Amino acid sequence: MMSSSSFRFKLLLPIVFGCLMTASAGNFWNDVDITWGDGRGKILDNGQFLTLSLDKASGSGFQSKNQYLFGKFDMQLKLVPGNSAGTVTTFYMKSPGSTWDEIDFEFLGNLSGDPYILHTNVFSQGKGNKEQQFYLWFDPTADFHTYSILWNPERIIFSVDDTPIREFKNMESKGVTYPKSQPMRIYSSLWNADDWATRGGLVKTDWSQAPFTASYRNFNTNGCVWPNEASSCTPTSQSSASDNNSWLTQELDSTSQQKMQWVQKNYMIYNYCADIKRFPQGLPSECNVS
């Protein structure tokens, strides 16, 4: 008998293979457009390096030129150093419209010496409220670290330096909506959110520290570009199917699950699935699935 997950995957294959499957070790000039900030976003070093900055007048941001329906997406970031209270740096995916899908990394700034908070969330059909937050086990302002989103028909995996920190599974069989049919662009931004970002808005942005700057490099995409004139995104060879496109069916093995459990035990500071006060009528249905 075919499992429900296998059945869902087979249903999605025509959608996935209606687009062009590509892998790209990116050049920012080719891969993104700086969409706002009036010059505060800059592409440097022949497209190998990008910076976003924030001052009292404005922040800045960029978006990918392509839309994707599933894939694995890596970005190396070095966050705003020093007193970054009130600032938020983001790396996320989002579809347009009022019933959008979204997969979020948000980095909430801090007072100098305090840890950054890494905020994650998943939206489907315009509904989110699936937050998990973590401290990081390193100083994200001292060097570049790799933040990754793996999104396939069965799961979303958030990873930091190849260590998974969160998995959100497709549980449509339990009545939980899952982002699977709306292509998304990749976005990043640096902006002021001192009404909520640091200690619930108690700590405001110190504009004497401006401009605040976040740095980016090694943007890698391995996914399905949508739309595309190509009639198929079937891999060109068996080797490419097994190597380049393993993300399409990837899941966490036992070693990866242990790594994720280590992170969640030692560094998770908020999990919506444990917030009984927030959901007095009962936790969301996906929280009751092991």
Buried (B, 14 or more C-beta within 10 A) or exposed (E): EEEEBEEBBEEBEEBBBBBBBBBBEBEBEEBBBBEBBEEBBBBEEEBBBBBBBBBEEBBBBBBBEBBBBBBBBBBBBBBBBBBBBBBBBBBBBBBEEEEBBBBBBBBBBBBEEBBBBBBBBBBBBEEBEBBBBBBBBEEBBEEBBBBBBBBBBBBBBBBBBEBBBBBBBBBBEEEBBBBBEBBBBBBBBBBBBBEEBBBEEEBEBBBEBBBBBBBBBBBBBBBBBBEBEBEEBEBEEEEEBEEBBEBBEBBBEEEBEEBBEEBBEEBBEEBBBEEEEEBEEEBBEBBEEE
